[in-house]
């Protein structure tokens, strides 16, 4: 049970706008987003009753004192999960509860990590919620080597399955209506993956499948976190996000089966704010290749049991290509993900271990992407991603055929 610890020094009982900042061990990182949230609410929403809420995972690291100690005009509430309860999803679940209790019309979430947050982010995430949109997804500038996880898994799968082009479904900084907060609080499924890093993909999937009006909001500048080399260890995030996507496929099969093609999603605020230089990202291509080839040595028998024979045959050909010329075709990658979704659906004792064998394939696909886009401009790289998503959509009949096999 996720018990709730709360400190509400201003005794706030209702608010039109709630800005939530999820955190875990962020005593230094919590100050800046709190300050910028306050500035944004004061500047852009001066006539709406607001509150800033730190929804933290239980810790004794000084985050509570740092948050409540920030001087703000907008009142603050500190929420924390119960002892030994961690995970971003659990923290946001407390936010959903409090937003419903406060009868909020608009709920904004901003990460405690980035140094790039500005007051305008509050405007860009909040304004659409007062213009008949129910969910706001962020749209950031990013380096062509970044977002390989989003580009190759989250974006194409959400787009292909549910028919909406939401470019950054794992963005972290989002806005949603009070009505949607209530739906989140009451809805299932809810499991350990969603309680942690599966929460972002869960939220956007529920918004789409429940027909909530969605837009994307252009944030105007890169999200400046520590640049992520695609070869870096993803830790449990890979399992939690991909597992959540596969879980939602089972729950919302009736929604995605009939969808053939995707449609664009409105963009709010494009061209507003300043454009800034995108930080450079260094890629360890040798590490990507090594992770793929070692995976092939260890997982080849496992792949053979998961993949359709023709897909497995083509994969073995890819495994023989050298690092410099390495190419992992998009159609093959799409069919591999579809085969893994089918294997996950079948369940059994081995379902939760699927991701250990999928991860090396992801690293191979990431290397192929880097090889393709390293000579491209940022705009060309974006067009390349869009083209790859079309390949996924064209391959959807393969998913339906495999899904229905006994």
Residue pairs with C-beta under 8 A, 6 or more apart in sequence:
1 82
2 81
2 82
2 85
2 90
2 93
2 94
3 81
3 82
3 83
3 85
4 79
4 80
4 81
4 82
4 94
4 97
5 58
5 79
5 80
5 81
5 82
6 77
6 78
6 79
6 80
6 98
7 64
7 68
7 77
7 78
8 77
8 78
9 68
9 75
9 76
10 75
10 76
10 77
12 51
12 75
12 77
12 102
13 102
14 49
14 102
14 103
15 49
15 50
15 51
15 102
15 103
15 104
16 45
16 48
16 49
16 50
16 104
16 105
16 106
17 41
17 45
17 48
17 49
17 50
17 51
17 104
17 105
17 106
17 107
17 108
17 126
18 50
18 51
18 53
18 95
18 98
18 99
18 102
18 104
18 106
18 107
18 108
19 37
19 41
19 50
19 51
19 52
19 53
19 108
19 109
19 110
19 122
20 53
20 54
20 55
20 92
20 95
20 99
20 107
20 108
20 109
20 110
21 30
21 33
21 34
21 37
21 52
21 53
21 54
21 55
21 67
21 109
21 110
21 111
21 112
22 55
22 56
22 57
22 88
22 91
22 92
22 95
22 109
22 111
22 112
23 29
23 30
23 54
23 55
23 56
23 57
23 63
23 67
23 91
23 112
24 56
24 57
24 59
24 86
24 88
24 91
25 57
25 59
25 61
25 63
26 56
26 63
26 112
26 113
27 61
27 62
27 63
27 65
27 66
28 66
29 112
29 113
30 54
30 63
30 66
30 67
30 70
30 112
31 66
31 67
31 70
32 115
32 117
33 110
33 111
33 112
33 114
33 117
34 52
34 54
34 67
34 70
34 72
34 76
35 70
35 72
36 110
36 117
36 118
36 119
36 121
36 122
37 52
37 74
37 108
37 110
37 122
38 52
38 70
38 72
38 73
38 74
39 119
39 122
40 118
40 119
40 120
40 121
40 122
40 123
40 126
41 48
41 50
41 52
41 74
41 122
42 73
42 74
43 119
43 123
44 119
44 120
44 122
44 123
44 126
44 127
45 122
45 123
45 126
50 74
51 74
51 75
51 76
51 77
51 102
52 72
52 74
52 75
52 76
52 77
53 76
53 77
53 78
53 79
53 95
53 98
54 63
54 64
54 67
54 76
54 77
54 78
54 79
55 79
55 80
55 91
55 92
55 94
55 95
55 98
56 63
56 64
56 67
56 78
56 79
56 80
56 81
56 91
57 80
57 81
57 85
57 86
57 87
57 88
57 90
57 91
58 80
58 81
58 82
58 83
58 84
58 85
58 86
59 80
64 78
64 80
67 76
67 78
68 76
68 78
70 76
77 98
79 91
79 94
79 95
79 98
80 94
81 87
81 90
81 91
81 94
86 196
87 192
87 195
87 196
87 197
87 199
88 196
88 197
88 199
88 200
89 194
89 195
89 196
89 197
89 198
89 199
89 202
90 195
90 196
92 109
92 184
92 199
92 203
93 184
93 185
93 195
95 107
95 109
95 181
96 107
96 181
96 182
96 184
96 185
97 185
99 107
99 178
99 181
100 178
100 181
100 182
100 185
103 178
104 178
104 181
105 129
105 130
105 177
105 178
106 126
106 129
106 130
106 175
106 176
106 177
106 178
107 175
107 176
107 177
107 178
107 180
107 181
108 122
108 125
108 126
108 173
108 174
108 175
109 172
109 173
109 174
109 175
110 117
110 121
110 122
110 125
110 172
110 173
111 117
111 172
111 173
111 225
113 225
114 223
114 224
114 225
115 224
116 221
116 222
116 223
116 224
117 173
118 220
118 221
118 273
120 220
120 272
120 273
121 173
121 219
124 136
124 217
124 218
124 219
124 220
124 268
124 269
124 272
124 273
125 136
125 138
125 173
125 174
125 175
125 217
126 136
126 175
127 217
127 268
127 269
128 136
128 175
128 215
128 217
128 268
129 136
129 175
129 176
129 177
132 213
133 177
133 213
133 214
133 215
133 266
133 268
134 176
134 177
134 179
134 180
134 207
134 212
134 213
134 214
135 174
135 175
135 176
135 177
135 180
135 203
135 204
135 207
135 212
135 213
135 214
135 215
136 174
136 175
136 176
136 214
136 215
136 216
136 217
136 268
137 166
137 167
137 168
137 169
137 171
137 174
137 204
137 214
137 215
137 216
137 217
137 265
138 168
138 171
138 172
138 173
138 174
138 216
138 217
138 219
138 223
139 167
139 168
139 171
139 216
139 217
139 218
139 219
139 267
139 270
140 168
140 171
140 219
140 221
140 222
140 223
141 219
141 221
141 222
141 275
141 276
141 278
141 378
142 222
142 223
142 278
143 222
143 227
143 278
143 279
143 280
143 281
143 378
144 373
144 374
144 376
144 377
144 378
144 381
145 229
145 230
145 281
145 283
145 370
145 373
145 374
146 227
146 228
146 230
146 281
147 168
148 230
148 366
148 369
148 370
149 170
149 230
149 234
149 237
149 238
149 241
149 362
150 168
150 169
150 170
151 369
151 385
151 388
152 333
152 362
152 365
152 366
152 369
152 388
153 241
153 242
153 245
153 337
153 362
154 169
154 170
154 201
154 241
154 245
155 166
155 167
155 168
155 169
155 385
155 389
156 334
156 388
156 389
156 392
157 245
157 337
157 392
158 164
158 166
158 169
158 201
158 204
158 205
158 208
158 245
159 165
159 166
159 262
159 389
159 392
159 393
160 262
160 334
160 389
160 392
160 393
160 395
160 396
161 249
161 256
161 259
162 205
162 208
162 209
162 252
162 255
162 256
162 259
163 208
163 256
163 259
163 260
163 261
163 262
163 263
164 208
164 214
164 262
164 263
164 265
165 262
165 263
165 264
165 265
165 389
166 204
166 208
166 214
166 216
166 265
167 216
168 216
169 200
169 201
169 204
170 200
170 201
170 241
171 200
171 223
172 200
172 223
173 219
173 223
174 200
174 203
174 204
175 217
176 184
176 203
176 207
176 212
177 212
180 206
180 207
180 212
183 206
183 210
184 203
184 206
187 206
188 251
189 247
189 248
189 251
191 198
191 247
193 239
193 240
193 241
193 243
193 244
193 247
194 202
194 240
194 244
194 247
196 236
196 240
197 236
197 237
197 240
197 241
198 240
198 241
198 243
198 244
200 241
201 241
201 244
201 245
201 248
202 244
202 248
205 245
205 248
205 252
207 214
208 214
209 248
209 252
209 255
214 265
214 266
215 265
215 266
215 267
215 268
216 265
216 266
216 267
216 268
217 267
217 268
217 269
218 267
218 268
218 269
218 270
218 271
218 272
218 273
219 273
220 269
220 272
220 273
220 274
220 275
221 273
221 274
221 275
221 276
222 276
222 278
222 279
224 279
227 279
227 280
227 281
227 282
228 281
229 281
229 282
229 283
229 284
230 283
230 288
230 363
230 366
230 367
230 369
230 370
231 283
231 284
231 285
231 287
231 288
231 291
231 363
231 366
234 359
238 355
238 358
238 359
238 362
239 355
242 340
242 355
242 358
243 344
243 352
243 355
245 341
246 340
246 341
246 344
246 345
247 344
249 256
249 341
249 345
250 345
253 403
257 400
260 393
260 396
261 393
262 389
262 393
278 378
283 370
285 323
285 367
285 370
285 371
286 323
288 363
288 364
288 366
288 367
288 370
289 323
289 326
289 364
289 367
291 359
291 360
291 363
291 364
292 319
292 360
292 361
292 363
292 364
292 367
293 319
294 360
295 357
295 359
295 360
295 361
295 363
295 364
296 319
296 360
298 360
299 356
299 357
299 360
300 316
302 357
303 312
303 315
303 357
303 361
304 312
306 339
306 340
306 343
306 354
306 357
307 315
307 335
307 336
307 339
308 335
308 339
308 402
311 332
311 335
311 336
311 339
314 329
314 332
315 332
315 336
315 361
318 327
318 328
318 329
318 332
318 364
321 327
323 367
326 364
326 367
326 368
326 371
327 368
327 371
328 364
328 365
328 367
328 368
330 388
330 391
330 392
331 391
331 394
331 395
333 361
333 365
334 391
334 392
334 395
334 398
335 395
335 398
336 358
336 361
338 395
338 398
338 399
338 402
338 403
339 402
340 354
340 358
341 399
341 403
342 399
342 402
342 403
342 405
343 351
343 354
344 351
344 354
345 403
372 384
373 380
373 381
373 384
376 384
